[in-house]
Amino acid sequence: MSDELTEQIIGASIEVHRILGPGLLESIYEEALCYELSLKGIPFERQKEVDVVYKDKVIKGQRLDLVVNNKVVVEIKSVRKLEDIFTAQVLSYLKSTGLKVALLINFGGNKLIDGVKRFSL
């Protein structure tokens, strides 16, 4: 199911990028992607707060761009080039949430497909 879901999310992202192109703020792409997911009837949570546990201390304040259908973490970027730190960020989100699949989507490039990374634990 998560492969089909990630394909739907990527398809929605391609549609957003096709219409808006590169160069906008991440928040614009997030809003547009949420709208596109809504049009497709795909449930999501936006700016979902998750706790980080350090030893026995729960630390609040971590927010995820999107969690789609309670299965896939989506991290949105709008940068020229994806950096290694973004991969570490996404992997830490999977660890924090206990979810198994994530997408890192960079709307900053000329071709969206070059800026999509799928992660699976």
Secondary structure per residue as TSV (DSSP state, phi and psi in degrees):
chain	resnum	aa	ss	phi	psi
A	1	M	-	360.0	-37.6
A	2	S	H	-69.1	-28.7
A	3	D	H	-64.6	-45.5
A	4	E	H	-63.2	-41.9
A	5	L	H	-65.2	-44.1
A	6	T	H	-64.3	-35.5
A	7	E	H	-63.1	-40.2
A	8	Q	H	-65.9	-40.7
A	9	I	H	-65.5	-43.9
A	10	I	H	-63.6	-41.6
A	11	G	H	-60.2	-43.2
A	12	A	H	-64.6	-39.0
A	13	S	H	-65.7	-40.1
A	14	I	H	-62.4	-40.9
A	15	E	H	-62.2	-44.3
A	16	V	H	-60.9	-47.3
A	17	H	H	-66.1	-36.8
A	18	R	H	-61.2	-40.5
A	19	I	H	-82.0	-44.0
A	20	L	H	-90.4	-28.7
A	21	G	-	72.3	-178.9
A	22	P	S	-83.0	167.6
A	23	G	S	103.9	-0.5
A	24	L	S	-96.7	172.3
A	25	L	-	-70.0	151.8
A	26	E	H	-55.9	-39.2
A	27	S	H	-61.8	-32.3
A	28	I	H	-67.2	-45.9
A	29	Y	H	-65.3	-38.6
A	30	E	H	-61.2	-47.2
A	31	E	H	-60.9	-45.7
A	32	A	H	-65.9	-40.9
A	33	L	H	-65.7	-39.8
A	34	C	H	-60.4	-42.8
A	35	Y	H	-62.9	-43.6
A	36	E	H	-63.8	-42.6
A	37	L	H	-61.9	-40.5
A	38	S	H	-60.8	-44.1
A	39	L	H	-59.9	-32.6
A	40	K	T	-88.7	-1.7
A	41	G	T	72.7	25.8
A	42	I	-	-97.6	118.7
A	43	P	-	-71.9	145.8
A	44	F	E	-154.5	161.1
A	45	E	E	-119.5	134.1
A	46	R	E	-105.8	139.5
A	47	Q	E	50.8	49.4
A	48	K	E	-72.0	127.0
A	49	E	E	-83.2	132.1
A	50	V	E	-129.9	149.7
A	51	D	E	-89.2	145.1
A	52	V	E	-108.5	132.4
A	53	V	E	-104.2	123.3
A	54	Y	E	-117.3	112.0
A	55	K	T	53.7	-116.1
A	56	D	T	-105.3	12.8
A	57	K	E	-102.5	127.3
A	58	V	E	-91.8	123.9
A	59	I	E	-110.7	123.9
A	60	K	E	-91.5	167.3
A	61	G	E	113.0	-7.0
A	62	Q	E	-82.2	128.9
A	63	R	E	-124.5	137.0
A	64	L	E	-100.1	141.0
A	65	D	E	-56.1	-57.4
A	66	L	E	-144.3	146.0
A	67	V	E	-123.7	117.4
A	68	V	E	-100.2	124.5
A	69	N	T	54.6	31.3
A	70	N	T	55.1	24.3
A	71	K	T	-129.9	-34.4
A	72	V	E	-125.4	125.2
A	73	V	E	-82.9	132.8
A	74	V	E	-121.0	119.7
A	75	E	E	-107.8	124.4
A	76	I	E	-103.3	132.7
A	77	K	E	-129.1	157.9
A	78	S	-	-140.7	75.6
A	79	V	-	-130.8	163.0
A	80	R	S	-64.4	-41.5
A	81	K	S	-145.0	136.9
A	82	L	-	-72.3	131.2
A	83	E	-	-99.0	159.4
A	84	D	H	-59.4	-31.8
A	85	I	H	-62.3	-29.0
A	86	F	H	-67.6	-36.0
A	87	T	H	-63.8	-45.5
A	88	A	H	-60.1	-40.1
A	89	Q	H	-60.6	-48.8
A	90	V	H	-64.4	-42.0
A	91	L	H	-63.9	-36.8
A	92	S	H	-67.7	-32.4
A	93	Y	H	-64.4	-42.2
A	94	L	H	-62.4	-42.0
A	95	K	H	-63.1	-43.5
A	96	S	H	-65.7	-36.9
A	97	T	H	-91.2	-22.2
A	98	G	-	79.2	2.9
A	99	L	-	-77.8	163.4
A	100	K	S	-109.2	-14.5
A	101	V	E	-131.7	139.5
A	102	A	E	-143.3	154.0
A	103	L	E	-122.9	133.9
A	104	L	E	-108.5	116.2
A	105	I	E	-120.0	119.0
A	106	N	E	-105.2	112.1
A	107	F	T	-85.0	1.7
A	108	G	T	-80.6	-14.5
A	109	G	S	-91.9	171.1
A	110	N	S	-70.5	-34.2
A	111	K	S	-118.8	119.7
A	112	L	G	-60.7	-39.5
A	113	I	G	-58.5	-27.1
A	114	D	G	-72.9	-15.0
A	115	G	G	-110.8	20.3
A	116	V	E	-110.6	126.1
A	117	K	E	-124.7	134.2
A	118	R	E	-108.2	135.8
A	119	F	E	-121.8	142.1
A	120	S	E	-143.4	130.7
A	121	L	-	-103.3	360.0
